[in-house]
Amino acid sequence: MTAPGNSKASFAPAALAAALMLALAGCSPGQSPAPSSPGSNSASTSPSNATSGTPTPSSGDSALHPFDQAALEQTFSEAARELRVPGAVMLLRTPGGNLTRTYGVRSIGGSDPVTPEDHVRIGSITKTWTGTVILQLVQEGRIKLDDPVADYRPDVPNGANITIEQLLTMRSGLYNYTEALEVNQVLDADPGKAWTPEELLAVAFRNPPYFAPGEGFHYSNTNTVLLGLIAEALDGKPLAESFRDRLFTPLGLTQSVFPEVTSNAIPAPHPHGYMFGNNVLTLDDPALPEDMQKAAADGTLQPTDQTAMNPSWGWAAGAGISTAEDLATWAEALGGGKVLGPDLQKLRLDSLQPVKADDPGGALYGLGIAKFGNLFGHTGELPGFNSFAGYDPGNKVTLVVWTNLAPTPDGRDPATAIARTVIGKIYR
C-alpha cells in the first residue's frame, strides 16, 4: 500500500511487506515510555463504546486473553505517545468487550481533540473496495479471474499474459507508478494536481515490468487502477457509484466517500494529516536521514501539513475516505462474507499467499485482501494518514486504528505499529 515511494507504506511493496510483518509479528509492544501528565495529547475514552463487557472465556485453549480495558487503553496510549503522533483513534470489538479510545489532537499546536467520528484518508484500504467490486462482477458472470487483462485493456504491456487474478493478488509484474521519481516530484511541487487514471497508467507503462506475470509478488497500485477502470466499463458507471450502490448503501457506510479526482476535500469533522520530509526524500527509504530524525525528536524539525493533497494519484488504489466506525463495519463485512457469496468468499480467503515464497510464515496477500495474524483486512497509508482495519471471523475480533501522521521520522507506519501492540494484548 505504498504510494509515492515507501513513505506511503500503504502503497509501496517494501513498505507493505514491512507493515504486514509488523502486524503478523505483533505480540509484544516495544519499550514503553513513562506516562506523561494529561494535556493536549492525553487520551479520552468514548463513554458509549468503552465498556469492559463480560470477560472472555479463560480456558487454556482460548485464543484470546480476558478482556482488560485498562491494559488495552494503556497499551494504545503509550504506543501513540511513543510514536509521537498528533492524534490517533482505536476501535476494538471482541466477545469480551468493546472499546473506543482516542489520543491527541486534530492539528499540531491546536487543542481540538480527535474523535471517533472524524473522517480520514484511508489509503490502500480502498483496494479492498475495488477488489470486492471486481469479485462481485466475477460472481455475476461478467468477468472471470483467469481472463487476460488485454480483453479489457488492449494497451497493457504483455496484457495477453496477465490475468485479472494476478492484478488482484499483486503478481502481474506491472511497474508501480508511485515508485516513479516524476510522480513524486509532482506530488511535492503541485500537491493539488488532479491526476487522471490514464495519466497514472501512462507512467506505469513507460517503465519495464518487475518480472513475468505470475513469477513473483510486487505491490503495485497500477494493478488496482486497472481494476477500477475495468469495473467502471463493466458496471457502466463511475467507480464512486459502484462503491455506493454495491458496498456503501447495502452496508450502511454513510460516512465513507470515494471523491472525484478534482476534489481534495475531506468531509467534516476531520483532523489534519502530517508527514516529515517529502515524497522525493522518502522515495527509496521511508526513514529520514539521521540528522533529520534527531531534529524531529528535539522538535526543531516539524512535519508538513498534507491535508490539502489531492489523493487522485491513488484513485481506485488509495483515494478513499472513511471513519473508524465505517471501517470496522467494512472489515467485518470483508472478512465475514457479507459482500460475497460463500463460494467466492472461501476462494478469496483461501487465496492468501506469502509475499515472500521463502517465508511462508510472513506476510500474506490474496485477492485484494491481506491477513495480519488472525485478522483479514488491509492497511492504508498516504502522506499524512495511516490506517489499519482487520477482522478475525473465527474469534469475532475487530480492530481499527488510524493516525494523522505518516510515516514517523524513523520510517514506521504508526497505525500499524499501534495495532501490533494492541494485538499483543488481545491474543494469547
Salt bridges, closest charged atoms under 4 A:
GLU73 OE1 - ARG101 NH1 3.92
GLU82 OE2 - ARG412 NH2 3.11
ASP112 OD2 - ARG106 NH1 2.71
ASP118 OD1 - ARG106 NH2 2.62
GLU140 OE1 - ARG142 NH1 3.08
GLU140 OE2 - ARG246 NH1 2.81
ASP155 OD2 - ARG153 NH2 2.76
GLU179 OE2 - HIS218 NE2 2.91
GLU182 OE1 - ARG206 NH2 2.68
GLU198 OE2 - ARG153 NH1 2.85
GLU199 OE2 - LYS193 NZ 3.09
ASP235 OD1 - ARG142 NH1 3.53
ASP235 OD2 - ARG246 NE 2.91
ASP245 OD2 - LYS237 NZ 2.75
ASP245 OD1 - ARG244 NE 2.79
ASP305 OD2 - HIS272 ND1 2.59
GLU325 OE2 - ARG93 NH2 2.46
GLU332 OE2 - ARG93 NH1 2.83
ASP350 OD2 - LYS346 NZ 2.65
ASP410 OD2 - ARG412 NE 3.08
